[in-house]
Amino acid sequence: MRVPALTRRLRVLRRVARAAGLMPAQRAILSNRFVAAKLLPLPGEVHNLLLKPGTADRADADGLPVPPRELWQRWGTTAEAYLLSGSNDTSRMLSILAESDVDERSLSRVLDFGCAEGRMLRAFPRANGSELWGVDINASRIAWAQQHVSPPFRFATTTTAPHLPFADDCFDLVYAVSVFTHIGELADAWLLELLRILKPGACIYLTIHDEHTVRLLIEDYRDDPTHAYIVGLLREFDEETGALSRDWSSFSILADPAAHVFYDRAALLVKWSQFADVASVTPEATGYQTALVLQKRLP
């Protein structure tokens, strides 16, 4: 008898608190996607997720289904451009890794961190026994990938909290292209988490925005319509802060998960070299982004 009475009292207290503005309405916190992404991989306005068995309208040269337009259109005006971008970025990554004596034939267990729907993963060389994983905070893209390109790949949805569902020392390579460019708050923690799951002696390949990126965007790409959004963000940021004419070690425009993060490369490498060995630095590895190859130290 006492439990229902207590429940009624709690309900009354919740209603009073909401009326006084002390407690948000149900799911109100999830209406802020910057907060919601730290908790759940779905946008705050999404209350339900229904997955239907789907079919893809077309396949690539390897017979893998091609994503629908809404998933590939940010990478080009055609599906062919989308597929080519994934192939080019993967080939470029493998060539940079080869310069650090990483043999792609030794990469049997690989993680694409921030894989979206598998743009690069689908272009990664596959061999018998290889295990290629992709994770991302975007649940809808992962859902498509799980339905259409798994197998041969494996996927999992994550959040912005620095935690991955993998054991220690289990991957031959982890790569993150255009991911750390958008992690504004917990980049160091995420790097440490990626190092945790990497085998000793293995490498992380990741891209960043640095001072070279800023120069390219402000000077070389300022009139390029394909880069108008990020150029506009940089100009507005500089007008408000005057930061680009002063010394800076890093800055972030907007908030996670839509942040655009920029580093002074030398300062970043001083910090991250405490965690791993810096094997290589390659400006303009992916468009205007600089690639870093970090090697996990042997115990």
C-alpha positions in Angstrom: 0.0 0.0 0.0 2.8 2.4 0.8 4.6 2.0 -2.6 1.7 3.3 -4.8 1.3 6.3 -2.4 5.0 7.0 -2.8 4.8 6.7 -6.6 1.9 9.2 -6.6 3.9 11.6 -4.6 6.9 11.4 -6.9 4.6 12.0 -9.9 3.2 15.1 -8.2 6.7 16.3 -7.4 7.8 15.8 -11.0 4.9 17.8 -12.3 5.6 20.6 -9.9 9.3 20.6 -10.8 8.5 20.8 -14.6 6.0 23.6 -14.0 8.7 25.5 -12.1 11.2 24.9 -14.9 13.4 22.7 -12.6 13.0 19.5 -14.7 13.0 19.2 -18.5 10.0 17.5 -20.1 10.5 13.9 -21.3 13.3 13.6 -23.8 13.8 17.4 -23.8 17.5 17.0 -23.2 17.7 14.9 -26.3 16.4 17.7 -28.4 19.9 19.2 -28.2 21.8 16.9 -30.6 25.2 18.1 -29.2 24.1 16.6 -25.8 22.2 13.7 -27.2 25.2 12.4 -29.2 27.0 11.8 -25.9 24.2 9.6 -24.8 22.4 8.1 -27.8 23.3 7.7 -31.5 19.9 9.0 -32.7 18.9 12.7 -33.1 16.7 14.1 -30.4 13.7 14.5 -32.6 13.7 10.8 -33.5 11.5 8.9 -31.1 11.4 5.6 -32.9 13.6 3.6 -35.3 12.1 1.1 -37.6 14.4 -1.0 -39.7 13.0 -2.7 -42.8 14.7 -5.4 -44.9 16.0 -3.3 -47.7 17.4 -3.7 -51.2 19.9 -1.6 -53.0 19.2 -0.4 -56.5 22.7 -0.9 -57.8 26.1 -2.5 -57.0 29.7 -1.4 -57.4 32.4 -3.3 -59.5 32.9 -5.7 -56.6 29.2 -6.5 -56.3 28.7 -4.5 -53.1 25.5 -2.5 -52.9 25.8 1.2 -53.3 24.2 3.5 -50.7 21.2 5.6 -51.6 21.8 9.3 -52.6 21.1 10.7 -49.2 24.1 8.8 -47.8 26.6 9.5 -50.5 25.7 13.0 -51.8 28.1 14.9 -49.5 31.0 13.2 -51.2 30.1 14.1 -54.8 27.4 14.7 -57.4 27.2 11.1 -58.5 27.5 7.6 -57.0 30.6 7.1 -59.1 32.3 10.1 -57.6 31.4 8.8 -54.1 32.9 5.4 -54.8 36.0 7.0 -56.3 36.5 9.2 -53.3 36.6 6.1 -51.0 38.9 4.3 -53.3 41.3 7.3 -53.7 41.4 8.0 -49.9 42.0 4.3 -49.1 44.8 4.0 -51.7 46.4 7.3 -50.5 46.3 6.0 -46.9 47.9 2.6 -47.8 50.7 4.4 -49.7 51.4 6.6 -46.7 51.4 3.6 -44.4 53.8 1.8 -46.8 56.3 4.6 -46.4 56.3 3.8 -42.7 57.0 0.1 -43.5 53.4 -1.0 -42.9 52.7 -3.9 -45.3 49.0 -4.0 -46.2 49.2 -7.8 -46.5 49.8 -7.9 -42.7 46.6 -6.0 -42.0 44.1 -8.8 -41.3 42.1 -7.1 -38.5 41.3 -3.5 -39.2 39.0 -0.9 -37.7 37.6 2.1 -39.6 36.8 4.6 -36.8 34.0 6.9 -38.0 33.2 4.7 -41.0 29.8 6.2 -41.8 28.2 3.7 -44.2 31.5 2.2 -45.2 32.8 4.6 -47.9 36.5 3.7 -47.4 36.0 0.3 -45.8 34.4 -1.1 -49.0 37.6 -0.2 -50.9 40.0 -1.7 -48.3 41.8 -4.8 -49.6 40.2 -8.0 -48.4 41.7 -11.4 -48.0 40.6 -14.8 -46.7 40.4 -14.6 -43.0 40.5 -10.8 -42.8 38.2 -9.1 -40.3 37.3 -5.5 -41.3 35.3 -3.5 -38.8 33.6 -0.1 -38.9 32.1 2.0 -36.1 30.3 5.3 -36.1 28.0 7.5 -34.0 25.5 7.8 -36.9 23.0 5.0 -36.2 21.1 5.3 -39.5 24.3 4.9 -41.6 25.5 2.0 -39.6 22.0 0.4 -39.9 22.3 0.7 -43.7 25.8 -0.8 -43.7 24.7 -3.7 -41.4 21.8 -4.6 -43.8 23.7 -4.2 -47.1 27.4 -4.8 -46.7 27.7 -7.1 -43.7 29.2 -9.5 -44.6 31.9 -9.0 -45.7 32.3 -6.2 -43.2 31.3 -5.9 -39.5 29.7 -2.8 -38.0 28.7 -1.3 -34.6 27.1 1.9 -33.5 28.9 3.9 -30.8 28.5 7.2 -29.0 30.8 10.2 -28.5 31.9 8.7 -25.1 35.5 7.3 -25.5 34.7 3.6 -25.3 34.8 0.9 -27.9 33.5 -2.7 -27.6 36.8 -4.4 -28.4 39.5 -6.2 -26.4 42.9 -4.8 -25.7 45.6 -5.3 -28.4 43.4 -6.7 -31.1 43.7 -4.6 -34.3 46.5 -4.5 -36.9 45.4 -1.0 -38.0 43.0 1.6 -36.9 42.2 4.5 -39.2 40.1 7.6 -38.7 39.8 9.9 -41.8 38.0 13.2 -41.1 37.1 12.2 -37.6 39.5 13.9 -35.2 38.7 17.0 -37.2 35.3 17.0 -35.5 36.2 15.8 -31.9 36.4 19.0 -29.9 36.3 17.9 -26.3 37.7 14.4 -25.9 40.3 13.9 -28.6 43.1 12.8 -26.2 40.8 10.3 -24.5 39.7 8.9 -27.9 43.3 8.6 -29.0 44.1 6.6 -25.9 41.1 4.4 -26.5 42.2 3.6 -30.0 45.7 2.8 -28.7 44.2 0.5 -26.2 42.7 -1.7 -28.9 45.7 -1.6 -31.2 48.3 -4.3 -31.2 51.8 -3.3 -29.9 53.8 -2.0 -32.8 50.8 -1.4 -35.0 49.7 2.0 -36.3 46.9 4.5 -36.2 46.3 6.6 -39.3 44.3 9.7 -38.7 43.7 13.1 -40.3 43.6 16.5 -38.6 43.1 20.2 -39.5 46.3 22.1 -38.8 47.8 25.5 -39.6 48.5 24.3 -43.2 44.8 23.5 -43.5 43.9 27.0 -42.3 46.2 28.6 -44.9 44.8 26.4 -47.7 41.2 27.3 -46.8 41.7 31.0 -46.4 44.0 31.5 -49.3 43.7 28.8 -51.9 40.1 27.6 -51.4 38.5 30.8 -50.5 36.5 31.1 -53.8 35.9 27.3 -54.2 32.1 26.7 -53.7 32.7 23.1 -52.5 34.5 24.5 -49.5 32.3 27.5 -48.9 30.8 26.3 -45.7 34.0 25.6 -43.8 35.7 28.7 -45.3 32.7 30.8 -44.0 33.0 29.3 -40.6 36.7 30.2 -40.4 36.1 33.8 -41.6 33.3 34.3 -39.1 35.4 32.8 -36.3 38.3 35.1 -37.2 36.1 38.2 -37.4 34.7 37.5 -33.9 38.0 36.5 -32.2 40.9 37.8 -34.3 42.5 34.4 -33.5 44.1 33.7 -36.9 46.3 36.7 -36.7 47.6 35.7 -33.3 49.5 32.6 -31.9 47.1 29.7 -31.2 47.6 26.1 -30.2 44.1 24.9 -31.1 40.6 26.1 -31.6 37.2 24.6 -32.2 34.3 26.1 -34.1 30.8 24.9 -33.0 30.4 22.0 -30.6 30.6 18.2 -30.8 29.5 16.3 -32.8 29.5 19.1 -35.4 32.7 20.7 -34.3 35.5 21.8 -36.7 38.7 21.4 -34.8 42.1 23.0 -35.8 45.5 22.3 -34.2 48.9 23.8 -34.3 50.6 20.7 -35.5 53.8 21.0 -33.6 52.1 21.6 -30.3 49.7 18.6 -30.9 52.6 16.3 -31.8 54.5 17.2 -28.6 51.4 16.2 -26.6 50.5 13.0 -28.5 54.1 11.8 -28.7 53.7 11.1 -25.0 51.2 8.4 -25.9 52.7 7.0 -29.2 55.6 7.3 -31.6 55.0 9.7 -34.5 55.9 7.7 -37.7 54.9 10.3 -40.3 53.2 13.6 -41.1 51.7 14.2 -44.5 50.0 17.5 -45.4 47.1 17.4 -47.9 46.8 13.6 -47.5 43.0 13.9 -47.8 42.1 17.2 -49.5 43.2 19.9 -47.1 43.6 17.5 -44.1 47.0 16.5 -42.8 47.6 12.7 -42.1 49.4 11.5 -39.0 50.7 7.9 -38.6 51.1 7.1 -34.9 52.7 3.8 -33.8 51.8 2.0 -30.6 54.9 1.4 -28.5 56.0 -2.1 -27.6 55.6 -3.0 -24.0 
